[in-house]
Amino acid sequence: MSTSKSGIVIIGSLNMDVVVTMPRLPKLGETVHGDAVHYVPGGKGANQAIGCSRLTAETTMIGCVGSDMFGDMILRQMTDNGVALGAIGKIEGESTGTAHISHTEDDNCIVVVAGANSACTAEYVRRYEADIQSASVAVAQLEIPLTSVTTAFEIAKAAGVITVLNPAPAKELPDELLRLTDYITPNETEWELIGGTPCREDKEFEDSMTSWELRYGTKVIVTRGEKGCSYLDGGRLITVPSPKVGVVDTTGAGDSFNAAFAYGLSEAKPIGEIARFAVSAASLSVQKFGAQDGMPTLTEVRSL
């Protein structure tokens, strides 16, 4: 990798999270009373960009917002957190993407409406080719068109940039994209969907991850909630446990993990150290309300 490369580029979504807190999630067809509603800037891409920036990484975001109040709020939030905005488009006539989050004390479910995120097309991504080529790490999720992610990773791989795919929300992934991916970071549910194999025991994770890495040449890191994360080292499953903490909001845990993981890669740290760092960051993030407000600083992670 060229020594001139630095920083992290995030290619992904920018949303307004509409968060309803409630005592429990409703069953199918059931209505429950909520406790409160909050409007919180989010989107997996924006969350991860702010997470990287708070860890002192130079961070650029490629994505789109709508020409509305939510878009303005998101851009202010990104500016306040030191994320470079030059590659964020404000799309006239489009509404900003929204995520509707039902949140209980220990769980959540999310419905995403793409809105302006759909305007982050492959053509749009190509406009910011230089931002991708100059980064040390490129990170993408699946809340923008799949062709846009593939295009971003084609540019990144051609320039020697490390690629990280957070496959959320999970969907069928083309071989072309997987072979452009250096690291893939699903949670347990996403791993079962994209890996095609139910995993309950460590041996099942080890076997499915080994098969995947041999097929695609992609390093798999599975996030496992309160269990931490698992990855392979020399063909053996390694699990990094999560510290016991008080949980306020789990919404941003995965995004915090991915931000910290990308930061560790940008610093050329060993995979074991990166995994421990990322698990610590995710553990800190769940102790605050709101995905972005919960993103920890470098000092906070190092002191855990």
DRENSEDO-837417 format. One record per atom (N, C-alpha, C): residue in three letters; y, x, z. Coordinates in steps of 0.001 Angstrom, whole numbers, plus 500000, padded with zeros to 6 digits. Atoms other than C-alpha are relative to their C-alpha. Example, Ala and Ser with C-alpha at 12.3 -4.5 7.8 and 13.67 -1.06 7.14 Angstrom:
BEGIN
ALA498810500890500000
ALA495500512300507800
ALA501200500900500000
SER498810499180499940
SER498940513670507140
SER501090499230500730
***
This chain:
BEGIN
MET498810500843500000
MET500000500000500000
MET501243500881500000
SER498764499239500066
SER503464501258499173
SER500709500001501337
THR499279499906498731
THR505456502535502125
THR501293499213499971
SER498762500771500086
SER508445500555500803
SER499790498539500392
LYS500282501391499648
LYS506702497283501657
LYS500228499774501485
SER499780500324498592
SER507755495596504864
SER500166498497500147
GLY499770501402499700
GLY507920492223506514
GLY498885499093499528
ILE500992501034500281
ILE506019489006506021
ILE500657498905499172
VAL499519501138500783
VAL506461486299503393
VAL499050498828500228
ILE500765501224499770
ILE505324482765504179
ILE500244499059498829
ILE499895500964501088
ILE504607480411501291
ILE499389498702500508
GLY500580501191499401
GLY504264476894502615
GLY500966498866500234
SER499325501276499789
SER505536473630503990
SER501095500080501042
LEU498956500227498999
LEU508662472611505861
LEU500071498495500225
ASN500066501428499688
ASN508412469251507614
ASN500868499658501199
MET499510500510498732
MET510039467113510219
MET498817499332500691
ASP501078500612499226
ASP507453466313512869
ASP500539498795500765
VAL499683501204499235
VAL507698462765514204
VAL498877499845501027
VAL501029499876498965
VAL505856463093517500
VAL500061498807500947
VAL500112501107499054
VAL504712460068519482
VAL499035500415501107
THR500874499688498868
THR503368460819522958
THR499396498708500541
MET500736501192499567
MET500772458430524343
MET498903500409500972
PRO501039499643499025
PRO498156458252527103
PRO498666500340499359
ARG501241499706500718
ARG495272458249524608
ARG500168499600498544
LEU499963500351501412
LEU494648458061520872
LEU499361498628499788
PRO500594501321500242
PRO493981454549519525
PRO498694500102499228
LYS501192500127500823
LYS490605453567518141
LYS500391499342498680
LEU499727500603501298
LEU490385452341514551
LEU500334498521500171
GLY499580501387499923
GLY492301449059514288
GLY500682499611501294
GLU499426500290498683
GLU493702449328517817
GLU501470500405500054
THR498608499651499709
THR497362449341518925
THR500104500431501458
VAL499746499560498622
VAL498402451338521984
VAL501496500207500179
HIS498600499751499692
HIS501770451702523698
HIS500248501498500106
GLY499607498607499879
GLY503444455070523216
GLY500997500184501128
ASP499068499690498913
ASP505508456812525873
ASP501385500382499481
ALA498715499521500524
ALA508225458442523723
ALA499809500483498574
VAL500036499438501349
VAL509113459608520212
VAL500999501148499923
HIS499158498814500130
HIS510544463023519343
HIS500033500415498529
TYR499851499481501357
TYR511865464492516075
TYR500125501516500107
VAL500115498562499778
VAL510857468146515883
VAL499773500697498660
PRO500250499250501236
PRO511230470560512917
PRO498626500661500030
GLY501349499453500045
GLY507771471638511800
GLY499559500318498587
GLY500632499544501233
GLY505428472167508876
GLY499284501304500292
LYS500765498798499678
LYS502704474796509041
LYS500692501261499493
GLY499297498831500522
GLY504687477149506826
GLY501192500381500850
ALA498808499735499192
ALA507916476809508796
ALA499624500470501398
ASN500445499573498674
ASN506081477090512114
ASN499577501467499992
GLN500493498628500067
GLN504380480296511047
GLN501122500988499694
ALA498857499126500278
ALA507617481734509661
ALA500793500277501273
ILE499269499818498743
ILE509414481154512961
ILE499162500811500982
GLY500875499211499141
GLY506390482513514817
GLY500058501475499678
CYS499894498594500412
CYS506546485735512795
CYS501349500585500378
SER498654499507499723
SER510301486059513192
SER500208500255501485
ARG499853499808498550
ARG510107485649516972
ARG499250501230500502
LEU500720498779499646
LEU507668488546517046
LEU500688501234499426
THR499116498951500548
THR510461490640515463
THR499635500424498585
ALA500321499671501382
ALA508889490664512005
ALA501102499496499064
GLU499088500437501065
GLU511253490532509020
GLU499271498933499186
THR500749501137500537
THR510313487115507634
THR500798499245498947
THR499433500815501073
THR511035485306504359
THR499122498773499803
MET500724501255500216
MET510073481673503747
MET500221499519498577
ILE499923500618501322
ILE509290480253500297
ILE499508498561500132
GLY500366501405499870
GLY509308476442500258
GLY501173499106499671
CYS498986500974500396
CYS511340473271499739
CYS500207498933501075
VAL499654501149499162
VAL513157470627501788
VAL500725498972499138
GLY499296501046500723
GLY514773467361500740
GLY501494500042500245
SER498540500092499849
SER518444466501500372
SER500313498895501002
ASP499826501016498970
ASP518550464608503653
ASP500263500650501354
MET499686499517498658
MET519319464913507343
MET498884500877500561
PHE501115499201499493
PHE515845466208508166
PHE500020501406499391
GLY499923498694500648
GLY516241469000505607
GLY501065500879500617
ASP498912499242499367
ASP519564470056507132
ASP499588500499501384
MET500447499605498662
MET518032470107510615
MET499013501163499931
ILE500996498940500151
ILE515145472273509435
ILE500660501322499622
LEU499326498768500422
LEU517423474789507703
LEU500778500625501149
ARG499299499462498827
ARG519537475130510848
ARG499019500668500961
GLN501013499440499102
GLN516399475719512890
GLN499492501346499481
MET500476498744500585
MET515205478422510494
MET501049501089500159
THR498909499033499844
THR518606480127510545
THR500100500479501439
ASP499889499648498580
ASP518748480031514336
ASP498885500935500448
ASN501134499159499629
ASN515372481787514448
ASN499850501237499117
GLY499974498742500734
GLY516259484553512013
GLY499139500067498760
VAL500813500012501217
VAL514160483459509017
VAL500916500008498779
ALA499209499934501229
ALA515577484386505590
ALA499802498726499180
LEU500038501309500662
LEU516465481190503671
LEU500155500063498485
GLY499669499891501414
GLY517117482544500173
GLY498989499380499061
ALA501049500562500856
ALA513807481224498818
ALA499618498577500395
ILE500236501402499640
ILE514019477761500413
ILE500900499115499149
GLY499235500874500874
GLY515086475134497886
GLY500294498664500649
LYS499633501340499546
LYS516946471925498716
LYS499950499093498773
ILE500317500764501198
ILE515602469363496246
ILE500736498661500010
GLU499230501235500094
GLU518028466622495215
GLU499088498820499663
GLY500759501211500272
GLY516593463118495284
GLY498637499942500654
GLU501285499983499299
GLU513572464116497373
GLU500222499901501503
SER499955500022498539
SER512904463388501018
SER499244501205500545
THR500691498897499343
THR511894466174503351
THR498609499547500437
GLY501347500313499550
GLY508198466301504164
GLY499981499622501469
THR500122500412498602
THR507147464639507394
THR498552500127500462
ALA501316500020499359
ALA504234465020509783
ALA500074499031501164
HIS500007501033498967
HIS503425462053511995
HIS498888500342500993
ILE500921499417499026
ILE501793463374515158
ILE499821499062501185
SER500340500765498802
SER500043461297517792
SER499481500992501036
HIS500249498930499032
HIS499968463439520931
HIS499624499436501367
THR500403500334498638
THR498048462998524186
THR500048501264500849
GLU499923498856499087
GLU497777465287527190
GLU499182501187499513
ASP500881498892500377
ASP494948467326525677
ASP499507499939498559
ASP500465500085501378
ASP494637466396522004
ASP501115499472499111
ASN499040500581500935
ASN496495465352518857
ASN499304499686498690
CYS500410500206501379
CYS495982463943515367
CYS501260499901499158
ILE498814499808500820
ILE498327464456512428
ILE499788499395498618
VAL499965500483501378
VAL499148462635509167
VAL501232500598499334
VAL498915499295500675
VAL501275464589506672
VAL500393499268498719
VAL499455500527501252
VAL503537463156503916
VAL500758501145499336
ALA499517498751500603
ALA504359465957501459
ALA501496499998499705
GLY498582500029500355
GLY507799464852500227
GLY500391501181499127
ALA499474498888500796
ALA509801467831498925
ALA499045501180499922
ASN500971498907500088
ASN506884470171499630
ASN499278500005498657
SER500648500075501313
SER505413468934496342
SER500799500725498926
ALA499153499285500960
ALA508349470607494574
ALA499814501507500078
CYS500309498569499908
CYS507086474009495726
CYS498827500284499062
THR501011499859501042
THR505190474383492451
THR499740501471499694
ALA500276498627500431
ALA503663477472490870
ALA501223500600499308
GLU498784499529500676
GLU506774477735488686
GLU501071500371501015
TYR499015499709498956
TYR508979477579491787
TYR499652501311500704
VAL500428498778499312
VAL506939480303493501
VAL500307501235499157
ARG499763498839500874
ARG507289482601490479
ARG501453500457500022
ARG498589499606499916
ARG511080482559490900
ARG500220501048501090
TYR499827499111498845
TYR510591484499494128
TYR498904501064500043
GLU501024498971500147
GLU508047486985492826
GLU500375501278500751
ALA499563498755499358
ALA510119489903494145
ALA499858499936501516
ASP500150500145498548
ASP510053488514497695
ASP498548500200500423
ILE501425499819499700
ILE506255488437497593
ILE499600501456499810
GLN500394498626500317
GLN505896491860495994
GLN500503501015501023
SER499411499036499068
SER508115493559498580
SER499481499860501425
ALA500523500222498650
ALA506304492136501632
ALA498762500855500245
SER501262499333499666
SER503448493809503476
SER498868498988500151
VAL500995501060499803
VAL501677490499504214
VAL500539498694499427
ALA499655501337500502
ALA501718487124502414
ALA499062498984500640
VAL500769501029499295
VAL500599484008504301
VAL500251498650499341
ALA499844501347500562
ALA499947480536502874
ALA499059499038500700
GLN500816501082499472
GLN498535477202503997
GLN499734499030498857
LEU500374500942501051
LEU497447474085502098
LEU500798498708500056
GLU499119501170499999
GLU500384471698502611
GLU500950500008498804
ILE499297499971501281
ILE501861472698499226
ILE498934499986498906
PRO501019500050501052
PRO500159472430495808
PRO499106501240499984
LEU500975498915499987
LEU497001474540495587
LEU500303501047498927
THR499655499050501060
THR498150476093492306
THR501128500934500431
SER498904499162499504
SER501241477387494108
SER499467501113500890
VAL500615498994499131
VAL499115479175496697
VAL499280501049499155
THR500713499069500873
THR496931480701493986
THR500972500921499279
THR498988499186500685
THR499998481886492065
THR500602501034500938
ALA499424499068499023
ALA501515483428495190
ALA499041501144500294
PHE500983498962499675
PHE498288485296495953
PHE499709500892498796
GLU500134499156501194
GLU497943486500492350
GLU501101501050499979
ILE498858499079499956
ILE501409488041492638
ILE499799501023501112
ALA500181499116498848
ALA500605489468496069
ALA498927501051499743
LYS501102499058500203
LYS497270491031495133
LYS500341501042498946
ALA499600499050501041
ALA498713492607491988
ALA500947501058500540
ALA499030499074499409
ALA501356494245494186
ALA499449500720501231
GLY500589499332498846
GLY498944495424496909
GLY500407499418501331
VAL499578500683498775
VAL500150492879499472
VAL498783499321500634
ILE501095500652499279
ILE497670491674502146
ILE500205498485499967
THR499905501461500077
THR496898487947501763
THR499216499338501129
VAL500618500759498909
VAL496125485519504601
VAL500085498521499649
LEU500034501435500292
LEU495035481931503911
LEU499592499236501248
ASN500310500939498925
ASN495215479358506681
ASN499615498683499320
PRO500442501115500849
PRO493092476601505039
PRO500159498645500677
ALA499700501250499305
ALA494803473633506652
ALA501111499259499262
PRO501211500771499728
PRO494509470815505930
PRO498849500419499087
ALA501165499501500723
ALA490972471687504808
ALA499746499188498739
LYS500378500639501259
LYS489995470933501227
LYS499114500967499234
GLU500827499128500831
GLU487668472282498562
GLU500885501068499363
LEU499189498884500477
LEU488920475714497523
LEU499340500654498792
PRO500576499364501183
PRO488463477280494080
PRO499631501456500274
ASP500415498607499843
ASP486613480600493863
ASP501130500961499655
GLU498890499141500419
GLU489656482046492109
GLU500921500326501171
LEU499125499779498854
LEU491795481582495220
LEU499296500807501082
LEU500722499312498929
LEU489121482764497643
LEU499858501489499715
ARG500150498581500340
ARG488669486024495762
ARG501337500740500020
LEU498673499395499840
LEU492420486616496042
LEU500394500100501475
THR499685500109498577
THR492269486104499823
THR499340501125500787
ASP500548498928499161
ASP491862489064502182
ASP499465499462501321
TYR500392500584498715
TYR491676487004505398
TYR500150498485499911
ILE499915501453499929
ILE490920483307505900
ILE499824499599501461
THR499917500275498562
THR491676481692509275
THR499820498508500317
PRO500223501416499681
PRO490107478219509646
PRO499760499789501492
ASN500518500359498686
ASN489581476411512914
ASN498551499545499825
GLU501427500332500077
GLU486048475222513743
GLU499728498837499048
THR500189501160500871
THR486415471866511985
THR500204500381498542
GLU499717499558501368
GLU487956473441508886
GLU498892500902499476
TRP501070499097500438
TRP485241476091508804
TRP498752499221499597
GLU501149500820500382
GLU482497473461508758
GLU500223499340498642
LEU499700500686501257
LEU484248471663505887
LEU499979500950498814
ILE499924499091501152
ILE484952474674503677
ILE498762500881499893
GLY501209499187500024
GLY481872476651504689
GLY498757499203499671
GLY501103500875500361
GLY479602473660504218
GLY498824500026500954
THR501097499887499042
THR477508474428507308
THR500474499630501400
PRO499635500298498610
PRO477723472772510748
PRO499691501198500896
CYS500183498856499109
CYS478170475465513395
CYS500226499561501441
ARG499882500302498578
ARG477502474894517081
ARG499720501242500845
GLU500391498804499264
GLU475847478115518240
GLU500572501247499329
ASP499445498756500530
ASP477091481675517820
ASP499215500516498799
LYS500818499514501118
LYS474157482545515535
LYS500327499254498716
GLU499628500774501188
GLU475172479740513176
GLU501329500482499439
PHE498733499428500464
PHE478723481082513025
PHE499757501350499334
GLU500260498660500529
GLU477431484613512466
GLU499375499933498610
ASP500686500106501292
ASP475129483581509615
ASP500923499461498915
SER499138500603501021
SER477664481379507822
SER501153500927499630
MET498903499075500280
MET480466483934508146
MET499516501209499205
THR500574498883500754
THR478201486743506904
THR499806499620498540
SER500226500471501366
SER477223484711503852
SER501308499890499232
TRP498693500182500635
TRP480860483879503106
TRP500627501341499628
GLU499360498706500247
GLU482106487452503419
GLU499289500767498888
LEU500743499348501074
LEU479331488749501163
LEU500318499364498647
ARG499756500707501265
ARG480092486100498539
ARG501402500250499461
TYR498615499964500471
TYR483882486338498423
TYR500743501295500320
GLY499274498798499589
GLY484811489658500033
GLY501200499679500858
THR498890500476499168
THR487087487698502362
THR499601500064501469
LYS500262499915498566
LYS487269488430506103
LYS500289498645500642
VAL499869501310499365
VAL486730485241508154
VAL500328500170501475
ILE499659500075498582
ILE488450484658511501
ILE500080498523500350
VAL500040501413499638
VAL487583481278513045
VAL500676499813501350
THR499367500322498720
THR489921479918515711
THR499207498883500664
ARG500936500897499311
ARG487987478043518391
ARG500608499354501237
GLY499346500697498908
GLY490558476405520650
GLY499937500794501287
GLU500038499346498693
GLU490024477211524313
GLU498966501128500057
LYS500977498905500059
LYS487117479502523309
LYS500593501263499389
GLY499364498826500594
GLY489546481852521520
GLY499779500061498505
CYS500288499865501429
CYS488515483172518107
CYS498774500879499813
SER501188499206500323
SER485476484720516422
SER500159500635498630
TYR500001499288501276
TYR485090487278513645
TYR498793500929499986
LEU501117499075500118
LEU482469489707512362
LEU500483501440500049
ASP499747498557499972
ASP482453493412513135
ASP498659500693499808
GLY501274499368500301
GLY479668495365511478
GLY498850499019499934
GLY501027501023500115
GLY477770492138510853
GLY499674499285501292
ARG500250500615498692
ARG477894491142514525
ARG501177499121500388
LEU498942500926499613
LEU479848488143515825
LEU500703500497501257
ILE499162499636498861
ILE482703489091518141
ILE500864498794500338
THR499162501111499558
THR484402486361520177
THR501007500502501017
VAL498913499639499091
VAL487769486956521835
VAL500360498756500792
PRO499744501215499222
PRO488102484461524699
PRO501484499758500227
SER498616500369499708
SER491308482585525369
SER500210499970501509
PRO499729500089498563
PRO492920482987528801
PRO500205498554500427
LYS499817501346499469
LYS492983479896530996
LYS501483499764500286
VAL498578500305499818
VAL496441478320530849
VAL500175498495500147
GLY499656501406499958
GLY498112475000531561
GLY500460499528498632
VAL499716500478501353
VAL498272472967528350
VAL501032498881500036
VAL498973501019500160
VAL501423471017527457
VAL499900499356498621
ASP499986500498501375
ASP501150470692523653
ASP499224500977499125
THR500839499125500830
THR498441472080521343
THR500417500039498533
THR499653500177501414
THR500257471197518093
THR500170501315499256
GLY499676498764500703
GLY501419474716517250
GLY499078501161500279
ALA500869498889499606
ALA498506476756518598
ALA499464500766498791
GLY500528499342501187
GLY496945477446515209
GLY501068500761499237
ASP498908499329500707
ASP500297478304513650
ASP500450501250500745
SER499647498824499211
SER501132480662516503
SER498963501101499813
PHE501067499026500242
PHE497754482361516055
PHE500210500686498652
ASN499849499431501338
ASN498361482821512331
ASN501223500893499889
ALA498800499166500012
ALA501877484156512851
ALA499728501340500664
ALA500296498762499282
ALA500671486696515389
ALA498977500844499248
PHE500990499279500794
PHE497706487608513195
PHE500678500733498842
ALA499265499374501101
ALA500018488271510238
ALA500862501153500501
TYR499185498927499420
TYR502330490303512473
TYR499140501232500272
GLY500886498874499727
GLY499406492457513601
GLY499587500732498737
LEU500331499373501277
LEU498373493069509993
LEU501173500805499459
SER498814499291500506
SER501936494035509078
SER500251501297500754
GLU499874498790499189
GLU501811496618511877
GLU498782500911499857
ALA501197499199500291
ALA498462497960510560
ALA499151500265501241
LYS500806499874498789
LYS496688497338513875
LYS498521499755499677
PRO501431500288500194
PRO492850497305514180
PRO499718498509500206
ILE500280501430499980
ILE491247493887513744
ILE499750499480501410
GLY500245500453498635
GLY490083493679517361
GLY501281499832500787
GLU498708500088499315
GLU493572494365518672
GLU500812498825499469
ILE499278501125500602
ILE495052491857516223
ILE499462498675500533
ALA500606501243499519
ALA492593489157517317
ALA500407499714501441
ARG499601500201498599
ARG493383489687521006
ARG501469499605500099
PHE498568500301500014
PHE497117489633520291
PHE500238498560499552
ALA499809501346500548
ALA496840486426518238
ALA499517498928500971
VAL500494500953499002
VAL494756484646520888
VAL500999499872501147
SER498991500042498933
SER497343485588523516
SER501213499186499571
ALA498845500748500503
ALA500162484225521344
ALA499708498506499975
ALA500369501416500051
ALA498323480937520781
ALA499935499401501402
SER500094500486498619
SER497665480619524522
SER501373499746500598
LEU498631500204499523
LEU501361481006525265
LEU500636498782499344
SER499332501071500748
SER502359478488522586
SER499683498619500551
VAL500394501335499544
VAL500469475581524160
VAL500643499628501331
GLN499386500261498701
GLN502470475870527387
GLN501397499392499884
LYS498697500615500234
LYS505632474436525783
LYS499835498839499031
PHE500053501142500915
PHE506379471200523919
PHE500666500372498679
GLY499456499739501326
GLY506948471472520171
GLY499426501273499421
ALA500646498849500623
ALA505244473811517725
ALA500939501196499902
GLN499085498883500208
GLN508329475897516950
GLN500598500503501307
ASP499453499572498712
ASP509850475927520429
ASP498958500748500821
GLY501061499334499254
GLY506480477071521738
GLY499646501382499498
MET500344498684500539
MET506322480178519536
MET500498501109500928
PRO499587498978499039
PRO506346483196521895
PRO500690501188499342
THR499390498748500450
THR508360486395521598
THR499000501139500175
LEU500864498828499885
LEU506821489847521301
LEU499844500421501459
THR500045499621498583
THR507719490624524917
THR499080499080500787
GLU500837500959499284
GLU506030487440526138
GLU498520500235499724
VAL501409499787500339
VAL502798488160524268
VAL499481501281500643
ARG500441498720499437
ARG502625491768525407
ARG499858499955501515
SER500041500062498537
SER503173490747529027
SER498899499086500525
LEU501052500917499545
LEU500330488186529088
LEU498771500773500488
***
